[in-house]
Amino acid sequence: MAVQFLGLIVLALIVVLGLILILFGLPGTIIIAVAPLFYDLVTWSLDISIATVAALVGIALLGELFDVVASGIAVKQSGTSSIGVLGAVLGGVIGGAVGLPIPIIGSIAGIFFGAFLGAFAFELIHYHDVEKAWRAGKAAFVGRLVSTFVKLALAAVMVVMLIIALWW
């Protein structure tokens, strides 16, 4: 019983880490998908089946694919160039780093606004067109926002699957 409790603690910590990583634009769904392997290792059991783990990995990969595709589509539909896409990516990374002094909230906000500012700045420098740069920035922001919410929704489905796998 104590071993299962320890396994649940490890599982919960890994899942929480995965959820936090999603907020930072990182592949947290992958972390959640491998969490059951650690549970099974700690408890030395196969309480969570290979089929469940495979389904979790499939959902995680779907989430990561959606992350890339949704952001790319949002930015491309606004007429953003590859330079603007690069600016959005770099801006998101830099924004997340700049936001570090304000724990969690600062980095998360920095990722979204950094993507906006990066796309805006790169497009403005490239085309000298404020309207086009503004569209690119908005698209980068919205793409990142939608992608994050979809990945969080998929993560919630994954957590429900883990709960069902453990208690039924």
Contacts in CASP RR format, 6 or more apart in sequence:
PFRMAT RR
TARGET T0000
AUTHOR 0000-0000-0000
METHOD contacts of the structure
MODEL  1
MAVQFLGLIVLALIVVLGLILILFGLPGTIIIAVAPLFYDLVTWSLDISI
ATVAALVGIALLGELFDVVASGIAVKQSGTSSIGVLGAVLGGVIGGAVGL
PIPIIGSIAGIFFGAFLGAFAFELIHYHDVEKAWRAGKAAFVGRLVSTFV
KLALAAVMVVMLIIALWW
3 42 0 8 1.000
3 43 0 8 1.000
3 44 0 8 1.000
4 43 0 8 1.000
4 45 0 8 1.000
4 47 0 8 1.000
6 42 0 8 1.000
6 43 0 8 1.000
7 38 0 8 1.000
7 39 0 8 1.000
7 42 0 8 1.000
7 43 0 8 1.000
8 39 0 8 1.000
8 166 0 8 1.000
10 38 0 8 1.000
10 39 0 8 1.000
10 42 0 8 1.000
11 35 0 8 1.000
11 36 0 8 1.000
11 38 0 8 1.000
11 39 0 8 1.000
11 162 0 8 1.000
14 31 0 8 1.000
14 32 0 8 1.000
14 34 0 8 1.000
14 35 0 8 1.000
14 38 0 8 1.000
15 32 0 8 1.000
15 35 0 8 1.000
15 159 0 8 1.000
15 162 0 8 1.000
17 28 0 8 1.000
17 31 0 8 1.000
18 28 0 8 1.000
18 29 0 8 1.000
18 31 0 8 1.000
18 32 0 8 1.000
18 155 0 8 1.000
19 28 0 8 1.000
19 32 0 8 1.000
19 152 0 8 1.000
19 155 0 8 1.000
20 104 0 8 1.000
21 27 0 8 1.000
21 28 0 8 1.000
21 31 0 8 1.000
22 28 0 8 1.000
22 29 0 8 1.000
22 148 0 8 1.000
22 151 0 8 1.000
22 152 0 8 1.000
22 155 0 8 1.000
23 104 0 8 1.000
23 108 0 8 1.000
23 148 0 8 1.000
23 152 0 8 1.000
24 96 0 8 1.000
24 107 0 8 1.000
24 108 0 8 1.000
24 111 0 8 1.000
25 67 0 8 1.000
25 111 0 8 1.000
25 144 0 8 1.000
25 148 0 8 1.000
27 60 0 8 1.000
27 64 0 8 1.000
27 67 0 8 1.000
28 60 0 8 1.000
28 151 0 8 1.000
28 155 0 8 1.000
29 59 0 8 1.000
29 60 0 8 1.000
29 63 0 8 1.000
29 64 0 8 1.000
29 151 0 8 1.000
29 154 0 8 1.000
29 155 0 8 1.000
29 158 0 8 1.000
30 57 0 8 1.000
30 60 0 8 1.000
30 61 0 8 1.000
30 64 0 8 1.000
32 56 0 8 1.000
32 60 0 8 1.000
32 155 0 8 1.000
32 158 0 8 1.000
32 159 0 8 1.000
32 162 0 8 1.000
33 53 0 8 1.000
33 56 0 8 1.000
33 57 0 8 1.000
33 58 0 8 1.000
33 59 0 8 1.000
33 60 0 8 1.000
33 158 0 8 1.000
34 53 0 8 1.000
34 57 0 8 1.000
35 162 0 8 1.000
36 48 0 8 1.000
36 52 0 8 1.000
36 53 0 8 1.000
36 56 0 8 1.000
36 162 0 8 1.000
36 165 0 8 1.000
37 53 0 8 1.000
39 47 0 8 1.000
39 48 0 8 1.000
40 46 0 8 1.000
40 47 0 8 1.000
40 48 0 8 1.000
47 165 0 8 1.000
47 166 0 8 1.000
48 162 0 8 1.000
48 165 0 8 1.000
48 166 0 8 1.000
49 165 0 8 1.000
52 161 0 8 1.000
52 162 0 8 1.000
52 165 0 8 1.000
55 161 0 8 1.000
56 158 0 8 1.000
56 161 0 8 1.000
56 162 0 8 1.000
59 154 0 8 1.000
59 157 0 8 1.000
59 158 0 8 1.000
59 161 0 8 1.000
60 154 0 8 1.000
60 158 0 8 1.000
62 154 0 8 1.000
63 150 0 8 1.000
63 151 0 8 1.000
63 154 0 8 1.000
64 151 0 8 1.000
66 147 0 8 1.000
66 150 0 8 1.000
66 151 0 8 1.000
66 154 0 8 1.000
67 147 0 8 1.000
67 150 0 8 1.000
67 151 0 8 1.000
70 143 0 8 1.000
70 146 0 8 1.000
70 147 0 8 1.000
70 150 0 8 1.000
71 88 0 8 1.000
71 140 0 8 1.000
71 143 0 8 1.000
71 144 0 8 1.000
71 147 0 8 1.000
72 85 0 8 1.000
72 143 0 8 1.000
74 139 0 8 1.000
74 140 0 8 1.000
74 142 0 8 1.000
74 143 0 8 1.000
74 146 0 8 1.000
75 84 0 8 1.000
75 85 0 8 1.000
75 88 0 8 1.000
75 119 0 8 1.000
75 136 0 8 1.000
75 139 0 8 1.000
75 140 0 8 1.000
75 143 0 8 1.000
76 85 0 8 1.000
77 139 0 8 1.000
78 135 0 8 1.000
78 136 0 8 1.000
78 137 0 8 1.000
78 138 0 8 1.000
78 139 0 8 1.000
79 132 0 8 1.000
79 135 0 8 1.000
79 136 0 8 1.000
79 139 0 8 1.000
80 88 0 8 1.000
80 119 0 8 1.000
80 123 0 8 1.000
80 135 0 8 1.000
80 136 0 8 1.000
80 137 0 8 1.000
80 139 0 8 1.000
80 140 0 8 1.000
81 123 0 8 1.000
81 126 0 8 1.000
81 127 0 8 1.000
81 136 0 8 1.000
83 122 0 8 1.000
83 123 0 8 1.000
83 125 0 8 1.000
83 126 0 8 1.000
84 118 0 8 1.000
84 119 0 8 1.000
84 122 0 8 1.000
84 123 0 8 1.000
84 126 0 8 1.000
84 136 0 8 1.000
84 140 0 8 1.000
85 119 0 8 1.000
85 140 0 8 1.000
86 122 0 8 1.000
87 118 0 8 1.000
87 119 0 8 1.000
87 121 0 8 1.000
87 122 0 8 1.000
87 140 0 8 1.000
88 115 0 8 1.000
88 116 0 8 1.000
88 118 0 8 1.000
88 119 0 8 1.000
88 122 0 8 1.000
88 136 0 8 1.000
88 137 0 8 1.000
88 140 0 8 1.000
88 144 0 8 1.000
89 115 0 8 1.000
90 118 0 8 1.000
90 122 0 8 1.000
91 114 0 8 1.000
91 115 0 8 1.000
91 117 0 8 1.000
91 118 0 8 1.000
91 119 0 8 1.000
92 110 0 8 1.000
92 111 0 8 1.000
92 112 0 8 1.000
92 114 0 8 1.000
92 115 0 8 1.000
92 118 0 8 1.000
92 144 0 8 1.000
93 111 0 8 1.000
94 114 0 8 1.000
94 118 0 8 1.000
95 107 0 8 1.000
95 110 0 8 1.000
95 111 0 8 1.000
95 113 0 8 1.000
95 114 0 8 1.000
95 117 0 8 1.000
96 106 0 8 1.000
96 107 0 8 1.000
96 108 0 8 1.000
96 110 0 8 1.000
96 111 0 8 1.000
96 114 0 8 1.000
97 107 0 8 1.000
98 110 0 8 1.000
99 106 0 8 1.000
99 107 0 8 1.000
99 109 0 8 1.000
99 110 0 8 1.000
100 106 0 8 1.000
100 107 0 8 1.000
102 109 0 8 1.000
111 144 0 8 1.000
112 141 0 8 1.000
112 144 0 8 1.000
112 145 0 8 1.000
113 141 0 8 1.000
115 137 0 8 1.000
115 140 0 8 1.000
115 141 0 8 1.000
115 144 0 8 1.000
116 137 0 8 1.000
116 138 0 8 1.000
116 140 0 8 1.000
116 141 0 8 1.000
117 137 0 8 1.000
118 137 0 8 1.000
118 140 0 8 1.000
119 133 0 8 1.000
119 136 0 8 1.000
119 137 0 8 1.000
119 139 0 8 1.000
119 140 0 8 1.000
120 133 0 8 1.000
120 134 0 8 1.000
120 136 0 8 1.000
120 137 0 8 1.000
120 140 0 8 1.000
121 133 0 8 1.000
122 136 0 8 1.000
123 129 0 8 1.000
123 132 0 8 1.000
123 133 0 8 1.000
123 136 0 8 1.000
123 137 0 8 1.000
124 130 0 8 1.000
124 133 0 8 1.000
127 133 0 8 1.000
END
